[in-house]
Amino acid sequence: MLKSSFKKYQQTFKLPVLTSRGVMKVKNGYYLFLSDGKQTGVGECSFIEGLSIDDLSPYENMLQEVCNYCATGDKSQMPDLEHFPSIRFGYETALLDLSQGGKMVLFEGDFTKGAKQIPINGLVWMGKRDFMLRQIGEKLEAGFRCIKIKVGAINFEEEIMLLDFIRSKFPSDLIEIRLDANGSFNQKDVFKKLERLAHFDIHSIEQPVKQGQIKLMQEVCKNSPILIALDEELIGIADSEMKDLLCEINPSYIILKPSLLGGFERCNHWIELAKEQNIGWWATSALESNIGLNAIAQWVFGYNNPLAQGLGTGGLYTKNVASPLFIENGCLGYNPTKVWGKLEL
């Protein structure tokens, strides 16, 4: 039996961020606390409204059911979290943290010892041309060798001009460019746009068309001049459907967001299936605070994946939880001499 509680949080972006789903000014979520009376484990239940499949109307009721289960330890009372992947992630990571002593070190290794770092991509948010150019300049100055640019929210011709500018200054052997369309292309324009984007030596593009269009995505993956990565396509897919989805679409990469996919156990399964089909993968955070970001970083480090991971979101907020995480020369690191900021139960 465990004592448990949860607390709602709201993170404010330093600058409103523009995605293909609109403008975001704040990010909501919950922290889940599990205690055995001696130590306390913390997990983050992080969702993105309009993207996560979590049913938000009974969300706190479901969190309370998890707490009720923890109080009894009766497995028959464990609620079904199939439609609450962010709670599954928060509960899983809180348990991991508790089992390791409640010190935010869920997977001890060279990363948490400060001996090695994780290469990450620099994220460039959508916006006006000058804004995006400024972000790109900042990422390059900060030592990033892989940048991820979100496309689809501004005029396509302006995006082409941006990419042309980048490549005129930085060839592909200096800077790797990944694109994320967030499903903004459609059946009529997807191949024309991919053909034009291919001129800029693009590493890959995430989710060019909206999820759920299996036949179209299959055709895109087969005929695209740019390697395709699935992102939103994986959200809400049941365990029994995962293998069939990958076999049918056959992408080059899959993008794993543990908060949106239901935690590490499910992501481990995605990785196993991807390896069977020679599909590459990398993980990205889904706008978690440093609590969730820390858990994902420690988990992904254990795979020794050489690809740049999408874990550079820790500096997006005005007041994030103080943590040992830091970004240096395009890598995410962990300083074990730094202490975590306190979270009130």
N, C-alpha and C positions, 0 to 999 in steps of 0.2 A: 504494500500500500504506500502511496506517495501523496504528499501534499502538493496541490497544484493551483495555479491561478493564471489569469491572462490580463494583459493591459493593452489598450488601444494606443496607437501612436499616429502622428501625422507629420511627415517630413515635407519641408518646403524647399522647392528647387531654387537654387541661386538665381537662375534665369528660367522663365517658362520654356519648356521644350516642346517643339513641334514634331509630331509624328503624323503618319498617314491617317491616324484615327483622331487627330485633333490636337489641341494644345493642352499640355499638362502643367499645372502650377504646383500641385501638392500630390503626395503619395501616401495613401493610407495602408495600415496593416496592424498586426498584433504581435506582441511578444508572449510566449507561453513559458511559464516557469514550473519546473518539476523539482521537488525537494524530498530527500529521504530523511530529513531532520538534521543532517550534518552538512551536506553539500547541496547546491542548487544548480540545476542545468537549465540553460536558456535556449529556446528555439524561436525562430521568426516565422510567422505565418504571413507571407507576402503575396499579395494578389495585385493584378493590374485590371482595373475596372474596364470592361469592354473587350478584354482579351482573355482573362482567366475564365475557366468554366465554373469556378466556385459560385455557389448560390449565396448571394450576399444578404438576402432578407432574413434567413434563419442562422446567419453565420455565428453570432455570439451564442445562440442556443446550442449550436453544434460544438463550439469550444467548451461550453459548460458541460455537455455530455461527455466530452473527453476527460474533463476534470473529475466528473462523477465516477467515471470508470477507474481513473487513477486512484481514487479514494478507496475503492472496494477491491480492486485487483481481480474482479470477476470477469474473465475473458468473454463471457456471454453478454456482458454489458458494453463491450467495446463497440462504439458506433461505426457504421459503414462510412468510410471517408472517400469512397470512389469518386464522388462529385465534389470533393473538397481537397484537391491536391495540395493547396497551400497549407492546410492544417496537417495533412500527412507529413509534409516536409518539416513543419515546425515541431510536431510531436517527435518525429524520428530524430531530428537534430538535438532537441532538448534531452531526449533519452541518452543519446551518444555523449553529450556534454556531461550529463550527470554520471554516467558510467565511467568517465575518465577523470572524475574529481571536480567537475564544475569550474574548470579554469579556462574555458573557451578553446581548449586544445582537444579537438575531437579525433584527429588523426595525427599522432605525433610522428615527426620525421624531419628531414633536412630543411623543409620549408619553415616549420614552426621553431626550429632551432636557429633560424637565421642564416643557414649555410648555403641555401639555394633559393632562387627566385623563379617566378613563373612568367614567361613571355606573354604579353597581352597586346591586344589591338587598341589603338587610340580611337575613341568614338567621336564622330563628327555629326552633330545634330542638324536636322533640316532647318532651313531658314533662308533669309535673304543672302544674296551672293556674297556681300562683304562680310556678313556674319560667319558664313561657312568658310570663307577664305581665311578669316582670322583664326578660327578654330584649327584649321589644317596647319597654319603656320605655327600655332602653339604646340600642336602634337609633334611636329617635326623637330621643333626646337627642344622639346622635352625628351628627344631620343627615340621616339617610336619609329619602328621600321615596318609596321603594319597598321594601316588605318582603315576603319570601317565607316563608310559614308551612307547615311540613310537617304534614299531617293524616293521620289513619288509625291512629294507635298508641294514642290514649287514647279515652275515651268520646266518642262523636260529640256528645252533648248538651253536654258540657263545651267542645268545640271551638266549637259554636254560641255558647255564652255568651262565649267569648273574643272571637269576631268581633263580637258585639253590643257588647261593652265597647269594642273598638277604634273601631268606627264611631260610638259615642255620643260619643267624645272627638275623633275625627279623621275628618272626611268625606272622600269620595273625591277632592275637589279638593286636599286636603292630603297624603293618603297613598294610594299605590297598593298594593293587596294582591294578591299572587299566591299561589296555593295549589299544593302538590305532594302528591298522594295516593299516589305510589309504587305504584299499582296496587291500593290497598287496598279499593276499592269492588267490588261484584259485579253481575251481571246483574239481581238482584232489587232491589237498593237504590240503584243508581247514579243513576237519574233523580229519585227522591225526595230524595236527598241534594243533588244539583245544584240542584234547585228551591229548597231551603231555603238553600243557600249563596248563591244568586243575589241574595238580599235584601240582601246586604252589599256590593254594587257591586264584585264581584271582577273584576280585570283578566283573569285566565285561571287555569286549573287544569291542572297537568301530570299526565299518565298516570293518569286516574281509575280505569281497570280494568287488570288485568295484560296485559302484552304478549302477542301471539300470537292474540288474539281479534279477528281482522280485521273480521268482520261486525259484531260488537258495537261495536267502536271506531268503525266507519263510522257506525253508527246514533247513537252518542253524539255524534259530531262534527256530525251533521246536525241533531239535535234538542235539544242542550244549550242551556240559557239562559246558560251561561258559555262563553267561548271556550276551546277545547281545545288543549293543546300536547302533542306527542309527545316522550317522553324515552326510556325503556327500549325502546320500540317500535322504535327505530332500531338498537339493538345487535345485531350479528351479521347484519345484512342485507347480502347480496352486492351488488356494483356493479350487476349485471344486474337486481336486484330493487328498487333504490331508487326509480326513477321510478314503477313500478307500485304500490308501497306508498303513495306520496304521492297518486297519482291515485285509488286505491281508497278510502283513508280520508279524504282531503281535510281535514286539520286546519287550524286557524287559524295555528298556530305549530309549529316544531320546535325542540328544544333540543339543542345540539351540545356534546358532551363529547369533545374530541380523543383523550384517553387511552383512552376506551371504544370509540370509533368508528374508530380506526386512523390518527390523525394529521391534519395540516392538509390534505393533498392530498384525502383522502376528504371532509373537512368542506367544502372548497371545492366539491366536486361536489354535496354535499347543498344548499349554498346556491344553486348554479346551478339545480338542479331546483326548489327552492322558489320562486325568483324567477319561473320559467316559469309557476307555478300561483298566483302572488300569495299565497304562504304566507310569513308573517313568521318571524323566527328570532332567537335570541340564544344566546350561548355561556355555558357554566358550567364551572367547574373540577370535578374529580372527586376532591376531597380530596388533590390533589397537595401536595407541599412547595412552598416558594417557587421552586424550580427550574422545575417544570412550570407553576406559576401564572404566572410571569414570561413564559414562552414563549407561553402562551395569550393573555395580556393584550396582548403586542406584536402578535400575529397579528390579534386581533379589532379592535384599534385601527385597523388599516389599512382596515377596511371602513366606518368612520365610521357605525356603526349607532347610531341615536339611542336605542334601547331600553336600559334598565338591564340590565347583564350580571351573571351570577352568579359574580363573582370575589372574593368577600369571605371566603375560607376561610383566608387566610394566618395568622390569629391563633388558629387552633384548637388548635395544638400547644404543648407545654411547651418544646420546643427545636426551633425551625425554623431553617433556614439563614438567617443574617443577609443581608439584601438591601436594595436601594434602594427596594423597594416600600413604600407606606404608604397608609393609608385616612384620608380627610379629608372631612368634610361629605358623606358618602354617595358618595364617588368614590374610585377607585383611582388613585394617582399613582406617579410614579417620580422619585426624587431622584438625578440623575446624579453628585452630589458624594459620595454614600455608596458604600462599597466592599462587595463581596460577601464573605461568610464563606468560609473555605477548606473544600474537600472533599478528603479524602485519597483518593488513587487506591488 
